[in-house]
Amino acid sequence: MTIVLNRKNIATGIAILFHFCGAVGILLSGSKDWFIQNTSLNLILMAGLLIWNQPEKNLSFFLFLLAAFVTGMGVEMIGVNTGALFGIYQYGTVMGAKLNGVPWLIGINWFVLVFCCGVVMHQLHGWLHLQYEMLDINMAGWVEKLSLLLDGAFLATFFDWVMEPVAMKLGFWDWKDNLVPNFNYGCWFVISMALLWLFGKLKFNKSNPFAAHLLIVQALFFLALRTFL
């Protein structure tokens, strides 16, 4: 079997290696704290690999990156300092330097997650559209667009649901009384849907070959920790 060393395969291999080592290190090694403290480096690396794999990096792509980062930081600062969004919670020290109580890395995380969900849903809906055409089924344009937003927002919210208990155990953030309010997931759904609307409106290449792989690897990482930690 021939292994092709293109950007997607290199990035996917690195993602699998880092997340597998991280899971093993956290679950089985005596250096759990070391692996947790280096979470920020892993997130920065994954974001860099995602950008590296983005074809045709134009202004609109970077506008979305900036919009997702700023929106993520903004809503999290409102949430942390007022409790008006998400619920009452606070960030720990694991994720590094903060602005008004919110680690800078959280803005990066918002971009990575929403972008990956957007790419995955655009690819999935593109495939479904072809299947409908083959079956001579016509679906209203507004239905397809609304479905794209709802599906993407649900995927992002589901990912947050998987991640929440793990994040608390690792000290990323803490919720009041150690309970994640349902309100948190409602806010995640609405905010991610708004960002996905912008994702769809901006004109840039939405076929990033690494995005789906990264989302799957991260989901498996958090599912493993949620199950065994």
C-alpha positions in Angstrom: 0.0 0.0 0.0 1.4 3.4 -1.1 1.0 6.3 1.4 0.6 9.6 -0.3 2.3 12.4 1.6 0.1 15.3 0.8 -1.0 18.1 3.2 -4.2 16.3 4.3 -2.5 13.0 5.1 0.4 14.7 7.0 -2.0 16.9 9.0 -4.3 13.9 9.8 -1.4 11.8 10.9 -0.1 14.5 13.2 -3.7 15.0 14.6 -4.1 11.3 15.3 -0.6 11.1 16.9 -1.1 14.1 19.2 -4.6 13.2 20.3 -3.8 9.5 20.8 -0.7 10.3 22.8 -2.7 12.9 24.8 -5.5 10.4 25.6 -3.0 7.7 26.6 -1.0 10.3 28.6 -4.0 11.6 30.5 -5.6 8.2 31.1 -2.7 5.9 31.7 0.6 7.7 32.4 1.9 9.2 35.6 2.4 12.5 33.8 -1.3 13.4 33.4 -0.8 17.0 34.5 1.9 17.6 31.9 -0.3 16.4 29.1 -3.2 18.6 30.4 -1.0 21.7 30.7 0.1 21.3 27.0 -3.5 21.2 25.7 -3.0 24.8 24.5 -0.1 23.8 22.3 -2.2 21.0 20.7 -5.1 23.4 20.0 -2.8 26.0 18.4 -1.1 23.2 16.2 -4.5 21.9 15.1 -5.7 25.4 14.1 -2.4 25.9 12.2 -2.8 22.6 10.3 -6.4 23.5 9.5 -5.3 26.9 8.0 -2.4 25.2 6.2 -4.9 22.8 4.5 -7.2 25.5 3.4 -7.2 25.9 -0.4 -7.3 29.3 -1.9 -6.9 31.3 1.3 -8.6 34.6 0.3 -9.7 37.6 2.2 -13.2 36.1 2.9 -11.6 33.1 4.6 -9.6 35.3 6.9 -12.7 37.5 7.5 -14.5 34.4 8.8 -11.6 33.4 10.9 -11.5 36.8 12.5 -15.3 37.0 12.9 -15.5 33.6 14.6 -12.6 34.5 16.9 -14.0 37.9 17.9 -17.5 36.5 18.3 -16.3 33.6 20.4 -14.2 35.9 22.6 -17.1 38.4 22.9 -19.9 36.0 23.9 -17.6 34.1 26.3 -16.6 37.4 28.0 -20.3 38.3 28.4 -20.9 34.8 29.7 -18.1 34.7 32.2 -18.6 38.2 33.6 -22.4 38.3 33.6 -23.8 34.8 33.5 -26.2 36.2 30.9 -25.0 33.7 28.2 -24.3 30.0 28.8 -24.8 30.1 32.6 -22.4 30.8 35.5 -18.9 29.4 34.9 -15.3 30.4 35.0 -12.1 29.4 33.2 -9.2 27.7 34.9 -5.5 28.3 34.2 -4.9 25.4 31.9 -5.6 27.3 28.7 -3.2 30.1 29.4 -3.4 33.9 29.1 -6.9 35.5 29.4 -8.7 38.7 28.3 -11.4 39.7 30.8 -11.5 36.2 32.2 -11.5 34.4 28.8 -8.4 32.5 27.4 -7.4 33.7 24.0 -7.4 30.1 22.9 -11.2 30.0 23.3 -11.6 32.3 20.4 -9.4 30.0 18.4 -11.5 27.0 19.5 -14.7 28.7 18.3 -13.2 29.2 14.9 -11.9 25.6 14.6 -15.1 24.0 15.8 -17.6 26.1 13.8 -15.4 26.0 10.7 -15.0 22.2 10.8 -18.8 21.8 11.3 -19.5 24.2 8.4 -17.1 22.3 6.0 -18.5 18.9 7.0 -22.1 20.0 6.5 -21.4 21.7 3.2 -19.8 18.5 1.9 -22.6 16.3 3.3 -25.3 18.5 1.9 -23.5 18.7 -1.5 -23.5 14.9 -1.6 -27.2 14.8 -0.7 -28.1 17.3 -3.3 -26.6 15.1 -5.9 -28.6 12.1 -4.7 -31.8 14.1 -4.9 -31.0 15.2 -8.4 -30.4 11.5 -9.4 -33.8 10.6 -7.9 -35.3 13.7 -9.7 -36.4 15.2 -6.3 -36.5 19.0 -6.1 -36.1 20.6 -2.8 -36.8 24.3 -2.2 -33.6 26.4 -1.9 -34.7 27.9 1.4 -35.2 24.4 2.9 -31.7 23.4 1.9 -30.2 26.5 3.3 -32.2 26.3 6.6 -31.3 22.6 6.9 -27.6 23.4 6.4 -27.7 25.9 9.3 -29.7 23.7 11.6 -27.6 20.6 11.0 -24.3 22.5 11.4 -25.5 24.1 14.6 -26.7 20.8 16.0 -23.3 19.2 15.2 -21.4 22.0 17.0 -23.7 21.8 20.0 -23.4 18.1 20.1 -19.6 18.4 20.1 -19.9 20.8 23.1 -22.1 18.3 24.9 -19.5 15.6 24.4 -16.7 17.9 25.6 -18.3 19.6 28.6 -17.8 16.9 31.3 -14.2 16.2 30.1 -13.3 19.9 30.1 -14.5 20.2 33.8 -12.5 17.2 34.8 -9.3 18.5 33.1 -9.7 21.9 34.7 -10.4 23.9 31.5 -13.4 25.6 33.1 -15.8 25.1 36.0 -19.6 25.4 36.2 -21.5 26.5 39.3 -22.4 23.4 41.3 -20.7 21.3 38.6 -23.9 21.4 36.6 -24.0 22.4 32.9 -27.3 24.2 32.3 -29.4 23.4 29.3 -29.3 27.1 28.6 -25.7 26.7 27.7 -26.5 24.3 24.8 -29.3 26.6 23.6 -26.8 29.5 23.4 -24.3 27.3 21.6 -26.9 26.4 19.1 -28.0 30.0 18.3 -24.5 31.5 18.2 -23.0 28.7 16.1 -25.9 28.9 13.7 -25.3 32.7 13.3 -21.6 32.0 12.5 -22.6 29.2 10.1 -24.8 31.7 8.3 -21.8 34.0 7.9 -19.8 30.9 6.8 -22.2 30.3 4.0 -22.5 33.9 2.9 -18.7 34.6 2.6 -17.2 33.5 -0.7 -14.3 31.2 0.0 -13.4 27.6 -0.7 -15.4 25.3 1.6 -13.7 22.0 0.7 -10.9 22.0 3.3 -9.7 18.4 3.2 -8.5 18.3 6.8 -11.6 19.7 8.5 -13.7 16.5 8.7 -10.7 14.4 9.8 -9.9 16.9 12.6 -13.5 17.0 13.8 -13.6 13.2 14.0 -10.2 12.9 15.7 -11.2 15.5 18.3 -14.6 13.9 18.9 -13.0 10.5 19.4 -10.5 12.0 21.8 -13.2 13.6 24.0 -15.5 10.5 23.8 -12.6 8.3 25.0 -11.9 10.7 27.9 -15.6 11.0 28.7 -15.9 7.2 28.9 -12.8 6.3 30.8 -11.6 9.4 32.7 
